[in-house]
């Protein structure tokens, strides 16, 4: 479950009225590969961890069906109308766990 807001230029909430294609992606990195130290609490420990793990490949997984990830394949659109609360609920199905290539 998630909530998203449409932004203009990634900085300003909202967009001009019109039709928009909706793309949805969600990714997860293998949690066993996360740094075991907090960079803010232990900067040296974090730097040491990162220096020793540079050659280790992190597995990233797609969690939402890939059909929602491109302009060509996503079936989702929204029409934004001035003066209305423009909301849309989108059901993307169960989570998938596909290794990102």
N, C-alpha and C positions, 0 to 999 in steps of 0.2 A: 504494500500500500504506500502511496506517495502522493504528494501535492506539488504542483508546479505552477509558477506564474510566468506569463509571457512578458518578456523584457525587450526593450529596444536597445540595441547596441550592447546588450549585456549589463547595462548600468541603470536604465530608467524603466520603472514599472509601467506596463501597458504598451499598447501599440495602436496605430491608427486603425480606424474601421476598415474592414475588408476580410477576405478569405485567406486563411493560412493553413499550410500543411503542418501537421504535428509529427515530430520525430521523437521517439522514446528510446533511451538507452540506459542501462544500468550495468555496472561492472563491479566485480569483486576480485581482489588480489588474494591469493592463497594466504590465509591468516597465519599459517605456520612460518611464513617468511617475513612477517612484520618485525621491525626492530624490537628487541626485548627491553629497550631502554627509552625513556622519555627524553627527547632532545633538549627540552627546556630545563629539566631537573638535573640531567647528567650530560652536558654537551660533549665532554671528552669521551665518555663511554659510548655515546651515539656516534661520534666521529670515528672511533676505533671500530665499532660494528660495521659502519658503512665502508670503511677502508678495506675491511677483510671480506666483504660480501659483494664487491663490485662485479665479479665474474659470475655470480649466481643468478640464474634466470628466474624471474618472478612469473609464476603462472597467473594470468588474468582470465577470468571467466565472464562471459556474457550471461546475464540473468533474465533478459527479456528477449523474446523471439526476435530474430534479426530482421524480420519483415518490417518492423517498426523503425528501423535505423536509417533508412535512406528515403530521399524524396521520391524515388521511382517506386519503391515497394510499400511504403506506409499507406494504409487505407484511411488514416485518420486526418480529418480537417476540422477547422473551426471557423465560423464566421463571427467576427467581432462587430457588434452594432453599437453605435454611439448611444449613450444614455441608458444602456441596459447592463445588468450584471451578466457578464458572459462567462458561463462556467460549462464544463463538459466533464462527464465521468467516462473514463476509458478503461475497459477491462482487457488486459493484455494476456490473460490466461495464467496458468501456473508458471512458477519460476523454472527456467531452464538452467543448465549448468554446462555451457559449451565453452571449451577452451578457445580463447581469442587467438587468432592466427596472426 
